[in-house]
Amino acid sequence: QVPLVESGGGSVQAGGSLRLSCAASGRTLSGNIMGWFRQAPGKEREPVGNISPSGDRVNYAEPVQGRYIISRDNHKNTVYLQMNSLKPEDTAVYYCAVYLMGWKFWGQGTQVTVSP
């Protein structure tokens, strides 16, 4: 119903930074909680963090706390994930999603690879 497209993934060396974008076309996401998730090889999908509709409240999972920043631009209908001080263990496919009585409307994901 709401197409989401992640971009900005790629390969980076440990200590580097990347910024992921999650853009939605069509309907606005300004009234929804948005979330970032990731799934590393051989592991279950885990939450990275989420952001309130207005962007005034942000939650982060412990492994990324202090290194990642989630923000949003509702005018552009886009959510961002700024990743700093990347570690090899951050390597995963990163997904964005919309919360609507559960996490729905998932993007296709973008690969982030962090080399030592």
Backbone torsions as a table, in degrees:
resi	resn	phi	psi	omega
1	GLN	NA	-41.6	177.6
2	VAL	-120.0	102.7	-179.7
3	PRO	-71.1	130.7	178.7
4	LEU	-118.5	136.6	-179.7
5	VAL	-129.0	117.0	175.9
6	GLU	-89.0	147.5	176.7
7	SER	-149.8	165.8	176.7
8	GLY	103.0	-4.2	178.6
9	GLY	-71.5	168.4	-179.5
10	GLY	163.4	-164.1	180.0
11	SER	-108.2	138.2	-179.0
12	VAL	-148.6	151.7	176.5
13	GLN	-81.2	155.6	178.4
14	ALA	-52.2	136.1	-178.0
15	GLY	94.5	-12.0	-179.4
16	GLY	-81.9	-177.1	-177.2
17	SER	-133.5	153.1	173.7
18	LEU	-144.2	152.0	173.3
19	ARG	-124.1	120.4	177.8
20	LEU	-95.8	146.6	176.6
21	SER	-122.5	146.4	176.2
22	CYS	-129.2	106.6	-176.2
23	ALA	-108.3	140.4	178.5
24	ALA	-118.0	136.7	175.6
25	SER	-107.9	153.5	179.9
26	GLY	88.8	-114.8	-176.5
27	ARG	-70.6	147.3	-179.6
28	THR	-74.4	150.2	177.4
29	LEU	-108.0	8.3	-173.1
30	SER	-62.6	-21.4	-179.8
31	GLY	-97.2	8.8	-174.0
32	ASN	-119.4	146.4	166.1
33	ILE	-69.5	135.4	177.6
34	MET	-116.5	148.0	-178.6
35	GLY	-135.2	155.6	171.7
36	TRP	-115.7	137.8	178.2
37	PHE	-132.1	165.0	175.4
38	ARG	-147.4	154.2	177.4
39	GLN	-137.1	114.4	178.7
40	ALA	-87.1	157.9	178.9
41	PRO	-55.3	128.4	177.8
42	GLY	76.5	5.6	-179.0
43	LYS	-121.8	161.8	176.1
44	GLU	-77.0	156.8	176.0
45	ARG	-63.9	136.7	-178.6
46	GLU	-131.6	150.9	178.8
47	PRO	-73.5	143.1	173.6
48	VAL	-98.9	-44.2	178.9
49	GLY	172.8	176.0	177.8
50	ASN	-148.5	164.3	-175.7
51	ILE	-138.3	140.8	-178.6
52	SER	-69.8	164.2	-178.5
53	PRO	-53.1	-42.4	-179.0
54	SER	-84.9	-14.0	-178.8
55	GLY	89.9	4.1	-176.7
56	ASP	-83.3	-13.3	178.2
57	ARG	-127.3	128.3	179.8
58	VAL	-133.7	137.1	176.8
59	ASN	-121.3	143.1	-179.6
60	TYR	-129.1	145.0	172.1
61	ALA	-72.3	150.4	-176.1
62	GLU	-53.9	-42.2	-177.4
63	PRO	-62.0	-22.4	-177.1
64	VAL	-111.7	-4.6	-177.2
65	GLN	-58.8	130.4	-179.3
66	GLY	88.7	-11.5	-179.1
67	ARG	-116.2	-31.6	-178.7
68	TYR	-105.1	149.7	175.5
69	ILE	-133.2	124.1	175.8
70	ILE	-101.6	133.5	177.4
71	SER	-143.4	171.1	178.6
72	ARG	-148.2	152.3	175.6
73	ASP	-126.2	97.3	-174.8
74	ASN	-67.7	-26.7	176.5
75	HIS	-64.4	-37.3	178.5
76	LYS	-90.2	-3.9	-179.8
77	ASN	57.1	44.1	-173.8
78	THR	-135.0	141.1	174.6
79	VAL	-115.8	142.2	-176.2
80	TYR	-119.7	152.4	172.4
81	LEU	-131.6	103.2	175.7
82	GLN	-87.2	122.5	-177.7
83	MET	-116.0	119.8	-179.9
84	ASN	-119.1	161.7	178.5
85	SER	48.5	49.2	-175.5
86	LEU	-64.4	144.6	-179.9
87	LYS	-120.0	156.1	177.7
88	PRO	-54.1	-34.0	179.7
89	GLU	-70.7	-6.6	174.0
90	ASP	-81.7	-8.8	179.9
91	THR	-58.7	124.1	-177.0
92	ALA	-177.0	169.9	167.3
93	VAL	-89.8	126.7	-177.3
94	TYR	-103.1	134.2	-178.1
95	TYR	-123.9	147.7	167.8
96	CYS	-110.1	157.3	-177.1
97	ALA	-153.0	158.5	178.3
98	VAL	-106.3	134.9	176.7
99	TYR	-92.5	119.9	177.2
100	LEU	-149.3	87.0	-172.3
101	MET	53.2	49.2	-175.0
102	GLY	120.6	161.9	-179.8
103	TRP	-79.4	118.9	-176.2
104	LYS	-136.2	174.7	177.0
105	PHE	55.1	58.9	-179.6
106	TRP	-75.7	145.8	171.7
107	GLY	-79.8	177.1	-178.6
108	GLN	-81.0	-15.7	177.9
109	GLY	94.2	154.4	176.2
110	THR	-136.7	135.9	-174.9
111	GLN	-80.0	131.6	173.2
112	VAL	-120.6	122.2	-179.7
113	THR	-122.7	123.4	-179.4
114	VAL	-114.9	118.0	-179.1
115	SER	-95.5	153.1	-179.8
116	PRO	-62.2	NA	NA
